[in-house]
Amino acid sequence: MSETLGRVPDDAPTPPLAQDVAREQKRLRLPPEAAQHVLDLDLRKPNDLDRSHLLHRLDLLGVPWGKAERATGKSGTFHEVWRLQWQPEFAVALIEASVWGNSVYSAATARAREAADRAPDLPALTNLIDHALLAALPDAVAHLMDCLQAQAALASDVSHLMDALPR
C-alpha cells in the first residue's frame, strides 16, 4: 500500500470550504498525509488548541481526519491525543459538507444547529453539546441549549433525564 496521495491540479476549481480547510491546514502546520501519525496536543498552547478545534469541527462535518484517543499517563483536561490519517475520500466529504457553509467554522456551526433540530432525545442533544463545546462553536452551543431546554421542559421520565447527563 502506497503512502503517497494524488494531487488535484492547481487550476482546478475548489469549493470555498475545501479552500478554508487547506488554509487552516497550512496555518496550523497540519499537512494532509496518507501516512498515519499520532498528534499529541497540549490545549494550553494556542496552536494546539486551534488544531483541536479544527479536528473537532471536521468531525462534526463528517470528515474524520483525526480519531481522538484516550490520553494515557497524562492528567487534566488540557491534553488530547489524535491519530491522523488523510483519506482521499475526505475531498468528496468536504464537497458534500459545503452545503453547510464556506468556512469550517460556519459549516460546523450550521451542521450542529441542524443536528440539534433533528435530535431525537435529550442524550443525543447533550452528546452534540459536548462536541460543539470541544469544537468551540458558541453560536451552535446557544442553539443547542435552547433545544435542550425545550426538550427538558417536556420530559417527565427521570431515567431519561439522567441518561442526558454528560459523562
N, C-alpha and C positions, 0 to 999 in steps of 0.2 A: 504494500500500500504506500503510495507516494505521499509526501508531506508538503507538496507544493500546490498552491492554489492557482487556478486560472485567473485571467485578468480581463476586465472589460475595457475596450478601447477608451482612451481619454476623451474622444469626441462623441461618445455615446451619451444620449440624454439620460440624466439620473434624476429620480424624484427628489424633491426637497428634503424629505425625511431621510433618505439614504445619504444625501449630501451632509445633513446635520450629523448623522452618526459618524461619517468619515471625518468631519471636522473635530468632533468630540474624541474620537479615537486618536487623532493626531495630537490634539491639545493635551490629552491625558497620557500620552505615550503608551497606548494600548493597541498595537498593530494587530489586525485580524490575521491570525496564523492557523494553519491546518494542524500544526503540532500541538498536542495538549500540554498545558503547563499550569502550575499552581501559582496563584496570586495571593500573597499574604498582605492584608490591608490593616493599617493602624488608623482607625477612624478619627483619631485626634489630629492627623495631618490633613490639611485641606485637599491636597491632590488625591490622597487615598479615599477621602470622604466623597469627592466628586466621582471617582471611579466606581465606588459602591453605588452611588445614586444612578449612574448610567446603567450599570448591570441590572439593578432592580427595575428600572424603567423599561429596559429592553425586555426583561422577563414578563412584565405586565403586557407588553405588546406582542407576546408570543414569539420572541426571538431569544431563546435560551442559550446565549453565547457563553454565559457562565453558570456554573452549578455551585451554589453555596454548600460548603461542607462544615461539619462541626469542628470548631477550633479546639484542639486538644492541648493541654498544658498551658493554656492562656486563660487569664481570668478577666472579667469585666465585659462590658457591652461595647467596648471600643475596638473590638478585634473581629475581623471577618476573614475567612479563607475561601477562595473561589478556585474552581477548576475550570479553566478557559480552553475552548477549542472552537474555532470559527468553522462553520459548515457552509458550503456553497449555497445551500437552500435558504440560508438566512437572508440572502439578497432578495429572494422571492418573498419571504415573510415581511421584509421591510416595505416592499412594494404594496403588499396586501394591507399592511398597517398604515399606509399613507392616507387611508380614508379617515383616520382619526386626527391627523394634523401634519403640519410641515416641519415641526421640530420634535425631538424626542420628548421634551417636557410637555408640550401641548398635546401631543398624540397620547402619551401615557395618562395624562390628566383626563382627556376625553374618554379614553378606553375604560379607566377606572370608574368614572361617573356613569357610563353606560352599563357597566357590570353591576354597579350598585342598584341601578333602576331595575335590573333583572334578577337581583339576588333573591333566591327562594326563601331564605330564612336568616335568622339572626347570626348563627355561626358563620354562614357564608359572608355576611357583612363584616363581622369582626375580623375574619381572616383577610378580607380585602382591605380593611383599615390598616391592618398590620403591614401589608405590602405597600400601601400608599405612604405610610409613615416612613418606611425604610427607603422608599424612592424619593422622599422629600417632595411630595405633591400636595401643598397646603390647600389648593382650591379643590382638589379631589377629596381630601380629608373632610373639609367643611361639608361638602355634599353628602359624603358617606355618613357623617354624624347626623345630618338631618334625616337621612333614610333610616339610620339605626334608631333614632328617637321615635320616628313614626311607627316602625315595626314593634319596638319595645312597648310602646303605649298600648298596642292592641294585643300583645301577648299575655296570656294568663297562665300558661304552663310553666311552673317553676323549674322543672328539669330542663325544659327547652331554653329558658333564660340562663341557667347555669352552663349549658353547653356553649353559650355565646361568649362566656368569659374568656379573655385571652389566656394563653399558656402561662 
